[in-house]
Amino acid sequence: MIVVDANVLALYLIQGERTAEAHTLRLMDPEWLVPAFWSVELQSILRKYVRFMGMPLEDALLLLDQALEIFSPNEIVPPPDLVLRDALSWGLTVYDAQYVSLARQYDVKCVTEDGAVQRKCPGLAISLDAFLKAQPPGGMVRETRAPCCTRKRK
């Protein structure tokens, strides 16, 4: 189990140079947790692809539907007080803290391509490349759930 931010979700969904890496990540650890507002961030990314990179709107809508089907079942609302405290403690935006707080709540890694988040939350936030390199060859490493946590779904 890992928390995956919207940028990594986009790498997984939108065919590009790093899509294979994101697919490898999903094979290594298929249980991806996301905070409840992940789809808003993904919509923003898709908007940029349509507006500035020539992606047809219909393609973006299909990717959004696919993402909702795949990732909505693992959508979790982290405790708002935890997110606010973490955002202030780490010097993050509340948006970024949603992902890292969720990872901290479940005692798992947050895979993110946001370098500032990685620097401010070492040991908790990790890049896609670093996560893939840290895994044993041919093996799948699964994080264990913190014993006090229970997953809440919408």
FENLIN-V969165 format. One line per field, one symbol per residue. ss: DSSP state (2 for helix, 1 for strand, 0 for the rest). phi: phi as a letter, one per 40 degrees, with the letter a starting at -180 (. if undefined). burial: I if it has 24 or more other ideal C-beta (glycine too) atoms within 12 Angstrom, else O. A space follows every 50 residues. Layout:
BEGIN
ss = ???
phi = ???
burial = ???
END
This chain:
BEGIN
ss = 01110222222220000022222222220001111002222222222222 22200022222222222222222211000222222222220002222222 22222200011000222222000011022222220000000000000000 0000
phi = .acbccccdcdcccdacbccccccdcccaccbcbcdcdccccdcccdccc cbbgccdcccccccccccccbdcbcbccddccccccdcccgbcccccdcc ccccccfbcbcaccccccccbcgbcacdccccccccdgbbbbcccccccb cbbc
burial = IIIIIIIIIIIIIIOOOOOOIIOIIIOIIOIIIIIIIIIOIIIOIIOOIO OOOOIOOOOIOOIIOOIOOIIOOIIIOIOOOIIOOIIOOIOIOOIIIIII IIIIIIOIIIIIIIOOIIOIIOOIIIIIOOIIOOIOOOOOOOIOOOOOOO OOOO
END
